[in-house]
Amino acid sequence: MIFGRVKPLDAILATAEKKSLHRSLGPVQLTLLGVGAIIGTGIFVLTAEAAQKAGPGMMISFIIAGFVCAVAALCYSELASMVPVSGSAYTYTYAVMGELLAWMVGWALVLEYAVAASAVSVGWSGYIVGLLRDTVHVNVPVALANGPYAGGIVNLPAMIIAMLVTWLLMIGTTESARVNAVLVAVKVAALSLFCIITLPLIKGDQFTPFTPNGWGIIGVGGAAASIFFAYVGFDAVSTAAEETKNPQRNVPIGLIGSLLICTIFYLLVAGGAIGMIGAQPVTGLNGEVLSPGSSELAARCAEIVSSGATLPLACSKEALAHVLKIGGYDWAGYFMGLAAGLALPSVILMMLFGQTRIFFVMARDGLLPEKLATIHPKWKTPHIVTFITGVFVAIAAAFLPVGKLADVSNSGTLFAFFMVSLAVLILRRTDPGRRRPFRTPLVWIVAPLSIVGCVGLYFLLPFDAKMVLPIWGGLGLVIYFAYGYRKSHVGRGIIDVPEHEAYEELKPDVPATH
């Protein structure tokens, strides 16, 4: 039976011990790693997307999305402390629910990482184009700074940064924990400065009406589903379990600590943006609701600018910098653009590295061809799969809007979180005696809340984003039954799967995050 192909937890742990990674990360590094992975395009860019859907009600959206992530994080913490190995949700699912579902989760994670890298590339493009325009007066033509959805031809800066990061990964350039910490500090400093400037200038009337579009898909609920992307990254801490000192204690601290810090930041940033310049959605000439990322919204925003009016928050491609500039703090807006320009490429790099890691672990289990993880003799990197992934990431970034990309990425992420929450419950029933260094509190309440939250947010995504997951999943099933089912190590009775010889060459100084 397919569902009977379970890789025993003891075998997974034995595999990890056979050639374990160097354990060097403590709780502070893990928390910084989580904060660095979480704070990215989500808060820097999707604030505009949230404004168009929910208006000031986006603050409730941040709370909803943060709550779903919190209960999912508690489920992640239990499994990560029990199974401190690489592979994240894919490995956990393999141990609990079998190979087929593990494949589906791994395949969904591929969607999450790759599309998220595209979304961050588009977010970086918006900030860097604004920074070039306002500081050195270099105007990137509209046709080359936007995809077809916004009246352009191709988003060239997004495409360039995606391919540049791909090239860096191919030749073996990786980040050190120290560089990662510096970049986290830059992002946190930029957001702190934003809060210091905007919070004292909040005007109460900017919060009315609070929910102009209601609570549905184009409203607070839909905004929560979209800006869920702003929190994604905390699960990357669990992929670092194999490289963590005392993972039973430190992984939960890193997961929950980074999530808590980011939630507080997001609420303060959202409040500052709304209170300073307002965040009401842009409507059509007849008062109709316009969808974020649509050509209709882009055309309406262009009309507003041509009339001499101030560009609304919902129209901005550099949301936080835009708020500061409108408020008269140009220098702070430039710093925000610079912070995004410096920090977001590191997020793209970590996402793309996370993609190669998932491919590596799946190839290690025989579910993907070993050829995909071929190591370059000079660069010591999986250059083939890195190049293929980078090309797809660059193409998506060149032609699609950031909101659409974030929604598609969310569909894969929500599926993975759903499976982890289910795995915790199943493992509590099937293996109750196993040592659990961290136990999810009130698991029979927390895990179902996570499951319901993930399903709810999935159905609040736009229709096209919802449909990508089953189509992508169908493609994955074809590949699995054509190749993975026959070549699987577990299916062939090879339980103790050795680590790839070059894995030590693949791992960076900090674990893959996204």
C-alpha positions as CSV (number, residue, x, y, z in Angstrom):
1,M,0.0,0.0,0.0
2,I,1.2,3.5,-0.8
3,F,0.0,4.9,2.5
4,G,1.9,2.1,4.2
5,R,5.3,3.4,2.9
6,V,6.2,5.1,6.2
7,K,9.8,6.0,6.9
8,P,10.2,5.1,10.6
9,L,11.2,8.0,12.9
10,D,14.0,5.8,14.3
11,A,15.4,5.3,10.8
12,I,15.2,9.1,10.1
13,L,17.0,9.9,13.3
14,A,19.6,7.2,12.6
15,T,20.2,8.6,9.2
16,A,20.8,12.0,10.6
17,E,23.2,10.7,13.2
18,K,25.1,8.7,10.6
19,K,26.3,11.9,9.0
20,S,24.8,14.7,11.1
21,L,25.4,18.3,10.3
22,H,27.5,20.5,12.6
23,R,25.3,21.8,15.5
24,S,26.3,25.4,15.9
25,L,23.1,27.5,16.3
26,G,21.8,28.7,19.6
27,P,18.4,30.2,20.5
28,V,19.4,33.9,19.7
29,Q,20.8,32.9,16.3
30,L,17.7,30.8,15.6
31,T,15.4,33.7,16.5
32,L,17.5,36.1,14.4
33,L,17.3,33.6,11.6
34,G,13.5,33.4,11.9
35,V,13.1,37.2,12.0
36,G,15.4,37.5,9.0
37,A,13.4,34.9,7.1
38,I,10.0,36.4,8.0
39,I,10.7,40.1,7.5
40,G,10.8,40.6,3.8
41,T,8.6,41.4,0.9
42,G,5.5,40.7,3.0
43,I,5.7,43.7,5.2
44,F,7.7,45.9,2.8
45,V,5.3,45.4,-0.2
46,L,2.1,43.6,0.6
47,T,1.0,46.4,2.9
48,A,-0.3,48.0,-0.3
49,E,-2.1,44.8,-1.3
50,A,-3.7,44.6,2.1
51,A,-4.8,48.2,1.9
52,Q,-6.6,47.6,-1.4
53,K,-8.5,44.6,0.0
54,A,-9.1,45.5,3.6
55,G,-8.3,49.2,4.1
56,P,-7.5,50.0,7.8
57,G,-9.0,46.6,8.6
58,M,-5.7,45.1,7.5
59,M,-4.7,45.3,11.1
60,I,-7.3,42.6,11.9
61,S,-5.9,40.7,8.9
62,F,-2.4,40.8,10.4
63,I,-3.8,39.4,13.6
64,I,-5.7,36.6,11.9
65,A,-2.7,35.6,9.8
66,G,-0.4,35.8,12.8
67,F,-2.8,33.6,14.9
68,V,-2.9,30.9,12.3
69,C,0.9,31.0,12.1
70,A,1.2,30.8,15.9
71,V,-0.9,27.7,16.2
72,A,0.9,26.1,13.3
73,A,4.2,27.1,14.9
74,L,3.3,25.2,18.1
75,C,2.6,22.1,16.0
76,Y,5.9,22.6,14.1
77,S,7.7,22.9,17.4
78,E,6.7,19.5,18.7
79,L,7.7,17.7,15.5
80,A,10.9,19.7,15.0
81,S,12.0,18.9,18.6
82,M,11.2,15.2,18.1
83,V,12.7,14.9,14.7
84,P,15.6,17.4,14.6
85,V,16.6,16.6,10.9
86,S,16.5,18.4,7.6
87,G,13.4,18.4,5.4
88,S,10.9,20.2,7.5
89,A,7.3,19.3,6.7
90,Y,8.3,16.8,4.1
91,T,10.3,14.7,6.6
92,Y,7.6,14.9,9.3
93,T,4.9,13.8,6.9
94,Y,7.1,10.9,5.6
95,A,7.5,9.7,9.2
96,V,3.8,9.9,10.1
97,M,1.5,9.6,7.0
98,G,3.6,7.8,4.4
99,E,5.4,8.4,1.2
100,L,2.6,9.6,-1.1
101,L,1.5,12.4,1.2
102,A,5.2,13.2,2.0
103,W,5.8,13.6,-1.8
104,M,2.8,15.9,-2.0
105,V,4.0,18.1,0.8
106,G,7.6,18.2,-0.6
107,W,6.1,19.1,-4.0
108,A,4.0,21.9,-2.4
109,L,7.1,23.2,-0.6
110,V,8.8,23.4,-4.0
111,L,5.9,25.6,-5.1
112,E,6.2,27.7,-1.9
113,Y,9.9,28.4,-2.1
114,A,10.2,29.0,-5.9
115,V,7.1,31.3,-6.2
116,A,8.0,33.1,-3.0
117,A,11.5,33.9,-4.4
118,S,9.7,35.4,-7.5
119,A,7.5,37.5,-5.2
120,V,10.5,38.8,-3.3
121,S,12.2,39.6,-6.6
122,V,9.2,41.7,-7.7
123,G,9.1,43.4,-4.3
124,W,12.8,44.3,-4.5
125,S,12.2,45.7,-8.0
126,G,9.6,48.2,-6.7
127,Y,11.8,49.6,-4.0
128,I,15.0,49.7,-6.2
129,V,13.2,51.5,-9.0
130,G,11.8,54.1,-6.6
131,L,15.3,54.5,-4.9
132,L,17.0,55.1,-8.3
133,R,14.3,57.6,-9.3
134,D,14.4,59.6,-6.1
135,T,18.2,59.6,-5.3
136,V,20.1,59.5,-8.6
137,H,17.2,60.6,-10.9
138,V,17.4,57.4,-13.0
139,N,14.0,56.6,-14.4
140,V,13.5,53.0,-15.4
141,P,11.0,53.0,-18.2
142,V,7.5,51.8,-17.2
143,A,7.7,49.1,-19.9
144,L,10.8,47.6,-18.3
145,A,9.8,48.1,-14.7
146,N,6.4,46.4,-14.8
147,G,4.8,43.3,-16.1
148,P,1.8,43.3,-18.6
149,Y,-0.6,43.5,-15.6
150,A,0.6,47.1,-14.9
151,G,0.9,48.4,-18.4
152,G,4.5,47.3,-18.9
153,I,6.2,44.6,-20.9
154,V,8.6,42.9,-18.5
155,N,9.8,43.6,-15.0
156,L,13.5,43.7,-15.9
157,P,14.9,44.5,-12.4
158,A,13.0,41.6,-10.9
159,M,14.3,39.3,-13.6
160,I,17.9,40.5,-13.2
161,I,18.0,40.1,-9.4
162,A,16.5,36.6,-9.6
163,M,19.1,35.5,-12.1
164,L,22.0,37.2,-10.3
165,V,21.1,35.4,-7.0
166,T,20.8,32.1,-9.0
167,W,24.3,32.7,-10.4
168,L,25.7,33.4,-6.9
169,L,24.2,30.2,-5.6
170,M,25.6,28.2,-8.5
171,I,29.1,29.4,-8.0
172,G,28.9,28.7,-4.3
173,T,28.5,32.1,-2.6
174,T,26.7,31.6,0.7
175,E,25.9,33.8,3.6
176,S,27.5,33.5,7.0
177,A,25.5,33.8,10.2
178,R,27.3,37.1,10.8
179,V,26.2,38.6,7.5
180,N,22.7,37.3,8.1
181,A,22.6,39.0,11.5
182,V,23.7,42.3,10.0
183,L,21.0,42.2,7.3
184,V,18.4,41.4,10.0
185,A,19.6,44.4,11.9
186,V,19.2,46.6,8.8
187,K,15.6,45.5,8.2
188,V,14.7,45.8,11.9
189,A,16.3,49.3,12.1
190,A,14.4,50.4,9.0
191,L,11.1,49.2,10.4
192,S,11.9,50.7,13.8
193,L,12.6,54.1,12.2
194,F,9.3,53.8,10.3
195,C,7.4,53.3,13.6
196,I,9.3,56.1,15.4
197,I,8.4,58.6,12.7
198,T,4.8,57.5,11.9
199,L,3.2,56.5,15.2
200,P,3.3,60.0,16.8
201,L,1.7,61.4,13.7
202,I,-1.3,59.0,13.6
203,K,-4.6,60.6,12.8
204,G,-7.7,58.8,14.2
205,D,-10.0,59.7,11.3
206,Q,-7.7,57.8,8.9
207,F,-9.1,54.6,10.4
208,T,-12.7,55.3,9.2
209,P,-14.3,53.4,7.6
210,F,-12.4,50.5,9.2
211,T,-13.6,47.7,6.9
212,P,-14.6,49.4,3.7
213,N,-14.9,46.1,1.7
214,G,-16.3,43.9,4.5
215,W,-14.9,40.6,5.7
216,G,-14.9,38.4,2.6
217,I,-12.4,37.5,-0.1
218,I,-12.1,41.1,-1.2
219,G,-12.0,42.3,2.4
220,V,-10.4,41.5,5.8
221,G,-10.4,37.8,5.2
222,G,-8.9,38.0,1.7
223,A,-6.2,40.4,3.0
224,A,-5.4,37.9,5.8
225,A,-5.0,35.1,3.2
226,S,-2.7,37.3,1.1
227,I,-0.5,38.8,3.9
228,F,-0.1,35.4,5.4
229,F,2.9,35.5,3.1
230,A,4.3,38.2,5.5
231,Y,4.7,35.6,8.2
232,V,6.0,32.7,6.2
233,G,9.6,32.0,7.1
234,F,9.2,30.8,10.7
235,D,9.0,27.2,9.5
236,A,12.5,27.6,8.1
237,V,13.7,27.6,11.7
238,S,12.6,23.9,11.9
239,T,14.6,23.1,8.8
240,A,17.6,24.2,10.9
241,A,17.0,21.6,13.6
242,E,19.9,19.4,12.4
243,E,22.3,22.3,12.8
244,T,21.0,23.5,16.2
245,K,22.5,23.0,19.6
246,N,20.0,21.4,22.0
247,P,17.2,21.5,19.3
248,Q,14.6,20.2,21.8
249,R,14.8,23.5,23.7
250,N,16.1,26.0,21.1
251,V,13.9,25.3,18.1
252,P,10.6,26.1,19.8
253,I,12.3,29.3,21.3
254,G,13.4,30.3,17.8
255,L,10.0,29.6,16.2
256,I,7.8,31.3,18.7
257,G,10.2,34.1,19.5
258,S,10.7,35.2,15.9
259,L,6.9,35.0,15.2
260,L,6.1,37.1,18.3
261,I,8.7,39.8,17.4
262,C,7.4,40.0,13.8
263,T,3.8,40.2,14.8
264,I,4.4,43.2,17.1
265,F,6.4,44.9,14.4
266,Y,3.7,44.3,11.7
267,L,0.9,45.7,13.8
268,L,3.0,48.8,14.7
269,V,4.0,49.3,11.0
270,A,0.5,48.8,9.7
271,G,-0.9,51.2,12.3
272,G,1.7,53.8,11.4
273,A,1.1,53.6,7.7
274,I,-2.7,53.8,8.0
275,G,-2.7,56.6,10.6
276,M,-0.2,58.8,8.7
277,I,-1.6,58.8,5.1
278,G,-4.7,56.6,5.1
279,A,-5.2,53.2,3.6
280,Q,-8.6,53.3,1.9
281,P,-9.0,51.0,-1.2
282,V,-8.9,52.6,-4.7
283,T,-12.3,52.2,-6.4
284,G,-13.4,52.4,-10.0
285,L,-15.1,55.5,-11.4
286,N,-18.5,54.0,-10.4
287,G,-17.4,53.0,-7.0
288,E,-16.7,49.4,-7.8
289,V,-14.1,47.3,-6.0
290,L,-10.9,46.8,-8.0
291,S,-8.8,43.7,-7.5
292,P,-5.2,44.0,-6.4
293,G,-2.7,43.3,-9.2
294,S,-5.3,43.9,-11.9
295,S,-4.8,46.0,-15.0
296,E,-8.0,47.9,-14.0
297,L,-6.4,49.0,-10.7
298,A,-3.1,49.9,-12.5
299,A,-5.0,52.1,-14.9
300,R,-7.0,53.7,-12.2
301,C,-3.8,54.5,-10.2
302,A,-2.3,56.1,-13.3
303,E,-5.4,58.3,-13.7
304,I,-5.1,59.4,-10.1
305,V,-1.5,60.4,-10.5
306,S,-2.1,62.2,-13.9
307,S,-4.8,64.2,-12.2
308,G,-2.2,65.6,-9.8
309,A,-3.6,63.8,-6.7
310,T,-1.3,62.0,-4.2
311,L,-0.7,58.3,-5.0
312,P,-2.8,56.2,-2.6
313,L,-1.0,53.6,-0.5
314,A,-2.8,50.8,-2.4
315,C,-1.2,51.9,-5.6
316,S,2.4,52.0,-4.3
317,K,5.1,49.5,-5.3
318,E,7.3,50.7,-2.4
319,A,4.6,51.0,0.3
320,L,6.6,51.9,3.4
321,A,9.0,54.3,1.6
322,H,6.0,55.9,-0.1
323,V,4.4,56.6,3.3
324,L,7.5,58.3,4.6
325,K,8.0,60.4,1.5
326,I,4.3,61.5,1.5
327,G,4.8,62.5,5.1
328,G,7.7,64.7,4.2
329,Y,10.5,62.4,5.5
330,D,12.2,61.9,2.2
331,W,15.5,60.9,3.8
332,A,13.8,58.2,5.8
333,G,12.1,57.0,2.7
334,Y,15.4,56.7,0.9
335,F,16.8,54.7,3.9
336,M,13.7,52.4,3.7
337,G,14.4,51.9,0.0
338,L,18.0,51.2,0.6
339,A,17.2,48.7,3.4
340,A,14.9,46.8,1.1
341,G,17.4,47.0,-1.7
342,L,20.2,45.5,0.6
343,A,18.1,43.0,2.5
344,L,15.6,41.5,0.1
345,P,18.2,39.8,-2.2
346,S,19.4,37.8,0.8
347,V,15.9,36.6,1.3
348,I,15.7,35.5,-2.4
349,L,19.0,33.7,-1.9
350,M,17.7,31.9,1.2
351,M,14.5,30.9,-0.5
352,L,16.3,29.5,-3.5
353,F,18.7,27.6,-1.3
354,G,15.7,26.2,0.6
355,Q,14.4,25.0,-2.8
356,T,17.6,23.1,-3.5
357,R,17.6,21.6,0.0
358,I,14.1,20.2,-0.4
359,F,15.1,18.8,-3.8
360,F,18.2,17.3,-2.2
361,V,16.3,15.6,0.6
362,M,13.7,14.2,-1.8
363,A,16.5,12.9,-4.1
364,R,18.2,11.4,-1.1
365,D,15.0,9.3,-0.5
366,G,15.0,8.2,-4.2
367,L,11.9,10.2,-5.1
368,L,13.7,12.4,-7.6
369,P,16.6,11.5,-9.9
370,E,20.0,11.8,-8.3
371,K,21.0,13.7,-11.5
372,L,19.0,16.7,-10.3
373,A,21.3,17.0,-7.3
374,T,24.5,16.6,-9.4
375,I,27.3,18.5,-7.7
376,H,29.5,20.8,-9.9
377,P,33.1,19.5,-9.7
378,K,34.5,23.0,-9.1
379,W,31.7,25.0,-7.4
380,K,30.5,22.1,-5.2
381,T,26.9,23.1,-5.7
382,P,23.9,21.4,-7.3
383,H,24.2,23.7,-10.3
384,I,21.7,22.0,-12.6
385,V,18.6,22.2,-10.3
386,T,19.7,25.6,-9.1
387,F,19.8,26.9,-12.7
388,I,16.5,25.3,-13.7
389,T,14.8,26.8,-10.6
390,G,16.3,30.2,-11.1
391,V,15.1,30.4,-14.7
392,F,11.5,29.7,-13.7
393,V,11.7,32.1,-10.8
394,A,13.0,34.9,-13.1
395,I,10.3,34.3,-15.7
396,A,7.5,34.4,-13.0
397,A,9.0,37.6,-11.5
398,A,9.2,39.2,-15.0
399,F,5.6,38.9,-15.8
400,L,3.4,38.5,-12.7
401,P,2.4,40.9,-9.9
402,V,3.7,40.5,-6.4
403,G,0.3,39.9,-4.9
404,K,-0.6,37.0,-7.3
405,L,2.8,35.4,-6.6
406,A,2.3,35.7,-2.9
407,D,-1.1,34.2,-3.1
408,V,0.2,31.2,-5.1
409,S,3.0,30.7,-2.7
410,N,0.6,30.8,0.2
411,S,-1.5,28.0,-1.3
412,G,1.6,25.6,-1.1
413,T,2.5,26.9,2.3
414,L,-1.0,26.4,3.8
415,F,-1.1,22.8,2.5
416,A,2.3,22.0,4.2
417,F,1.1,23.6,7.5
418,F,-2.1,21.7,7.3
419,M,-0.2,18.4,6.9
420,V,2.1,19.2,9.8
421,S,-0.8,20.0,12.1
422,L,-2.5,16.7,11.1
423,A,0.7,14.8,11.6
424,V,1.0,16.0,15.2
425,L,-2.4,14.6,16.1
426,I,-1.8,11.3,14.3
427,L,1.5,10.8,16.0
428,R,0.0,11.5,19.4
429,R,-2.4,8.5,18.8
430,T,0.0,6.1,17.0
431,D,3.1,6.7,19.1
432,P,2.1,8.3,22.4
433,G,5.1,6.9,24.3
434,R,7.8,8.6,22.2
435,R,9.8,11.3,24.0
436,R,8.5,14.8,23.2
437,P,11.0,17.4,24.4
438,F,8.4,20.1,23.4
439,R,4.7,19.2,23.6
440,T,2.2,21.3,21.8
441,P,0.0,22.7,24.6
442,L,-3.7,21.8,24.4
443,V,-2.9,19.9,21.3
444,W,-6.4,18.7,20.7
445,I,-7.5,22.3,20.5
446,V,-4.4,24.0,19.0
447,A,-3.8,21.5,16.1
448,P,-7.5,21.5,15.0
449,L,-7.4,25.4,15.1
450,S,-4.3,25.3,12.9
451,I,-6.0,22.9,10.5
452,V,-9.2,25.0,10.3
453,G,-7.2,28.2,10.0
454,C,-5.1,26.8,7.1
455,V,-8.2,25.5,5.3
456,G,-10.1,28.8,5.9
457,L,-7.2,31.0,4.6
458,Y,-6.8,28.8,1.6
459,F,-10.5,29.2,0.6
460,L,-10.1,33.0,1.1
461,L,-7.4,33.1,-1.6
462,P,-8.3,34.3,-5.1
463,F,-9.7,31.6,-7.4
464,D,-6.7,31.4,-9.6
465,A,-4.3,31.0,-6.6
466,K,-6.6,28.3,-5.2
467,M,-6.5,26.4,-8.5
468,V,-2.7,26.4,-8.8
469,L,-2.3,24.0,-5.9
470,P,-4.5,21.1,-7.3
471,I,-3.0,21.6,-10.8
472,W,0.6,21.6,-9.4
473,G,-0.3,18.7,-7.2
474,G,-1.7,16.8,-10.2
475,L,1.6,17.3,-12.1
476,G,3.4,16.1,-9.0
477,L,1.4,12.9,-8.9
478,V,2.2,12.2,-12.5
479,I,5.9,12.5,-11.7
480,Y,5.6,10.5,-8.6
481,F,3.9,7.5,-10.2
482,A,6.1,7.7,-13.3
483,Y,9.4,7.8,-11.3
484,G,9.3,8.2,-7.5
485,Y,7.0,5.2,-6.8
486,R,9.4,2.8,-8.5
487,K,12.7,4.3,-7.4
488,S,11.7,5.1,-3.8
489,H,14.3,3.8,-1.3
490,V,11.6,3.0,1.2
491,G,9.6,1.2,-1.4
492,R,12.7,-0.9,-2.3
493,G,13.4,-1.7,1.3
494,I,16.3,0.7,1.7
495,I,15.4,2.3,5.0
496,D,18.7,3.7,6.3
497,V,19.3,6.2,3.6
498,P,22.9,7.6,3.7
499,E,23.5,11.3,3.4
500,H,24.9,12.4,0.1
501,E,28.7,12.7,0.2
502,A,28.6,16.3,-0.9
503,Y,26.0,17.5,1.6
504,E,28.6,19.1,3.7
505,E,29.6,21.1,0.7
506,L,26.0,22.1,0.1
507,K,25.2,23.5,3.4
508,P,25.8,27.2,4.0
509,D,27.0,28.8,7.2
510,V,23.3,29.4,8.1
511,P,20.5,27.0,7.2
512,A,18.2,27.6,4.3
513,T,15.3,29.9,5.1
514,H,12.7,31.7,3.1
